[in-house]
Amino acid sequence: MRFVALAITSLLALVLAGCAVAPAAKHEVQIAHLPVEQVFPLEGEQCGCMSFRAGAQQAKNAALFSFTPTQGRLRVNGQNLELKQAAHRTAAGGHVNEFTGSGVSALLTAKEVPFLQACSPYPEPPVHGSCFVGTLDVKAEQGSESLQVVQLCGC
């Protein structure tokens, strides 16, 4: 009986020790909606684009990523970030845009689709607009996140 009690005590001590040294939770990258004033306009002197989570509301206050030919804006882990466009290329019938800055990199890969197919819910479409679908991949020290997005561009 004494042996059983000792074995149970030892097992309980091991279980408690295992709980005490469990690995820390992994930090993640959290992409949030940009404040409206951070979203580049879709009409004006320069072209602008905004990306929304695929299947979500398409409105200026729901933009996750906004960019021009030279810079991008993104809200990651509660911080508004300004990124510089590092590269743009066409590949496999689509566009690849890379942005970097503040220890964060964003890769937007998208293919153009007919406007009515994916962007018709947007309440104020630009006169000269294009619609794309693709993926937004964001990497930071804390981890990474990949989202399916709809992208609306205008000039």
Secondary structure, DSSP 8 states (H G I E B T S, - for coil): -HHHHHHHHHHHHHHHHHHHT---------EE---GGGS--SSSSS-EEEEEETTS--SGGG-SEEE-SSEEEEEETTEEEEEEEEEEEEETTEEEEEEEETTEEEEEEEEEE-HHHHTTT-SS--TTEEEEEEEEEEEETTEEEEEEEEEEEE-
